[in-house]
Amino acid sequence: MVSKTVKVVNEQGMHMRPAGELAKAVKAHPDCEVTLNANGKTVKAKAPMQIMSACIKCGNEVEIVCNGADEQAVLDEIAAMFESGFGE
Amino acid sequence: MDKYTGKGVYGAIAVGKISVFKKQDAEVKRVHVDDTENEKRRYEEAKNASIEQLGEIYQKALKEVGEANAAIFEIHQMMLDDEDYNDSINDIIETQNVNAEYAVAVTADNFAEMFSNMDDAYMKARAADVRDISNRIIGNLTGEISKGNSSDEKVIICASDLAPSETVALDKDKVLAFVTAHGSSNSHTAILARNMNIPARIGAGDEFLSKIKDGDEAIVDGFTGEIFVSPDSGTRERLLKKQSEDENKKRLLQELKGKENVTVDGRKINIYANIGSVDNIGAVLLNDAGGIGLFRSEFLYLESSDYPTEEQQFAAYKKVLESMAGKKVIIRTLDIGADKQVDYFNLKKEENPALGYRAIRICLTRPEIFKTQLRALYRASVYGHLGIMFPMITSVSELEKILAICDEVKAELKAQSVEYSESVELGIMIETPAAAIISGKLAQMVDFFSVGTNDLTQYTLACDRQNPDIEQFVDTHHEAILELIRMSAENAHKHGAWIGICGELAADTTLTETFLRMGIDELSVSPTFVLKVRDAVRNIDLSKN
């Protein structure tokens, strides 16, 4: 299991589009479980509605936890997505 | 003739007949089933059909409203695949021995409620998305997917509310306008309507809906928010004239809308809009401004009979930021005094008010008023891309005091765990010769400058703006003024700040090239001048001397 804490840079936080992008990326790795810890909640990153339910806003810290096949590579990929603001 | 009003989404005028949009009633009955496996299969099929339909809607949206706005339907597809959502539906079928329709409806209610209870306006609005996708599945289960308008005539669609997918599914060539009784101007539906260039009124109320029927003649005025049902001939004539004038203007708009503000040789510049009230946002969007370069906050004070509260101000700023959907919004702090008087401030009559007690001078001597405004601004900052601009700066020490008050406000908010954005840009107006002359020092303290050419002209040339007798002495192109602007631009860039012009001179297209050569980064003009300035910029070639 590997983890990394990142900061949300998207101005509107993890709204629909970034949540959707994230879920799409996570689903591409079905053998690696990805969870997010934020605002005292733990949510599965492959479910866009769960991600949004954590109400993650701009500037919030999010711990990404990856567990499974290629976990380090998946973690790096997801962390990079957060850092680039999901292309926004 | 009956008249109703709603909130505007896209300014235009539509004249035609009403068609009432009927949704299948989402009333779902609970039915006991024994074969839960079959019920789960029914759900799976309806879900897959829904995903396929959303794929088609996505393709249609891609063509009509562009990728950014179409993305919502791709996300809707993903929501349908959301594990929790599916688990919930399958669990309800399995454990309660109920029909798939009922399981979807209950799950939709739960998820929608979760979003509605969230402490965030954007997330609250997502409840509508959950209902939209769920209704689609239920429609597929019952075989009653709503078809919308089937007549060949162009009509004004009236509905209780429209889901984003229903909005895009409407055949654009048959829709003159749509009017909904409910809904928020923050919804995807409103955003889509704007991008599809369909005049839309949101929130016309239940009374409106109860009184209309198919075939009623109506006029929707997208500028004022008025809807006239069975209009009299005078109203009809007046609005038809307004419609033809509007269409002429839009021709120019269509040619330039969406085009970049770029010179022949590739130099880009931002063209923003100046506004003085929340009501002008529609004009900003209609004219395709890249942001708001000057939002005069005075209206809040002028329209009020007492000091506007933090909450009143917060609500107004939030609305502007949300409506601009991430585009930059620069709000200028209180600028009253001189020609703008407010009774409850009890300002003394002055011999020389332009040089008197006004703007930032009031704020710095009455910090409680200033701090209320700053708190409201910082609180609203999480809803978009905010810049705060301070007027009438003449010295470094004033700016030091202002920045210290900003820090104080932020520290207070932090201590109270109230959210604000860390990326708020702070800037000042360059509207006194003093500020331009010491711009090298001021630029080190702020993120941006905005040149207020009206006051800068008055103060530099010692010419009273209000006095018609000295008009012949007011040369707005005076070399002293242009030199002060050039100096400010040079100093801004030396210290990593950007510089804009928000005074009347910004819209003077005989100077656009001069400003571009000075390196001005942004021109902020009244909304109706945005496209005129864009046209000028696109015809300039800086590589030629």
Interface residues (C-beta under 8 A of the other chain):
Chain A: E11 Q12 G13 H15 M16 R17 A19 G20 A23 K24 K44 K46 A47 P48 M49 Q50 M52 S53 C55 K57 C58 G59
Chain B: A71 I72 E74 I75 M78 M79 D82 E83 D84 Y85 F111 M114 F115 M118 D119 D120 Y122 M123 R126 D129 V130 G326 V382 G384 H385 E419 S421 E422 S423
